[in-house]
């Protein structure tokens, strides 16, 4: 175990389990949409998610936007 590790409480474990299940459901929906639609329509959602991930990382966590992310967004 890592130093300072604390096991989650039962309510935190339930929340983590729910978050994981929702993430799996979201990925399954994206894969199904990618199967059913034209790639040029779906790719827009993937690029928008990259933009929002960088924006949330910058505003919430104070991360610096790297050159690789800047190039990918243009």
Secondary structure, DSSP 8 states (H G I E B T S, - for coil): --TT-----HHHHHHHHHHHHHHHHHHHHHHHHHHHS-HHHHHHHHHHHHHHHHHHHHHHH-----HHHHHHH-
